[in-house]
Amino acid sequence: MRFLLIPWILLKKKSFSKFKEAKVEKISYIIAQHAEQDHAGCIKDVLKKYPGCRVITNKKCKGLLIDELHLEDKDFYEIEDGEIFQFGNKKYQFIFAPWVHWPETFLTYLPEERILFTCDFFGSHLATSELWARDDSYLYRAAKRYYAEIMMPFRKNINNHLEKLKNISIKIIAPSHGPVYQNPEYILKAYHEWVSDNVKDEVIIPYISMHGSTQKMVSYLVEQLMKRNIKVTPYHLIYNDLGELAMALVDVATIILASPTVLTGPHPQVVYAAYLCNILKPKARYAGIIGSFGWGSKMEEDILHLLKNLKVELLPTVMVKSNPRKEDFVKLNQLADTIAKNHSGLK
């Protein structure tokens, strides 16, 4: 018996060349842990190539695969949560993990080898020829970015699934994206921190400026926060990678959105950043708005509507007409004081 993990895109483009290299003559079962196309896109081709092959999956995933690939009921072997499937001399235990990051996802555990195949769980945005993960900052950032962009909206679910794994002896974690972990504690520890309620003593300021007024406000606020020994990172929304912003959202304490007024609302790039914050639902504790306008603005109202999913304490908004004046800088000083006071409780 052979257990093969082969990217579906190779099948689509290379016509089973990897199967030929491995001298695979028969496939009895495919374990489909997730119905998204990057995981399941080749299944129909495999079933056609190997008649009699069946798809092992749960009821929810089965329905999605039937919709997506137009498969038939006879193509499936349906499993239950916790079920142990014996095939050859191997046992496969299935652990349902809904909303990682789709509703049908499950994990597969091989008890004898203590290998946990985790689907998207513990994945990383990292394509490398190295099979084994290195416990370094490069991998950490790739895994954190993956968590930020894909897993963070389901933080509470992820925490529950981590609790499930506490009673399982794991030697190797093999995600569907990125390298395989021979040191499971490395990625488990990172995930426990990311899903916790702990936040860092840090402020991020996603911003854009059209005529320089908002830029002056951002630069001044950054300087004042630095004087108060608070780490602050501005993210210019034209030049910065939004994936970097998503990573920063994972454990930052305070988010300040800064924008000029376009017509009566925020700049479209700030709308995008606010929307990203809203759908990723970070655990930040505070959020605020600063910006500028020419003849009128309802930017504050629009941004607050875009942030309705955030469970945060709102800071006083600072809006200036045209270029900031002395009294506007006083308000920014007061905002920095408020942030410093809030962050003092984090230390």
Secondary structure, 3 states (H helix, E strand, C coil): CCCCCCCHHHHHHHCCHHHHHCCCCCCCEEECCCCCHHHHCCHHHHHHHCCCCEEEECHHHHHHHHHHHCCCHHHEEECCCCCEEEECCEEEEEEECCCCCCCCCEEEEECCCCEEEEECCCCCCCCCCCCECCCCHHHHHHHHHHHHHHHHHHHHHHHHHHHHHCCCCCCEEEECCCCEECCHHHHHHHHHHHHCCCCEEEEEEEECCCCCHHHHHHHHHHHHHHHCCCEEEEEECCCCCHHHHHHHHCCEEEEEEEEEEECCEECHHHHHHHHHHHHHCCCCCEEEEEEEECCCCCHHHHHHHHCCCCCCEECCCEEEECCCCHHHHHHHHHHHHHHHHHHHCCC
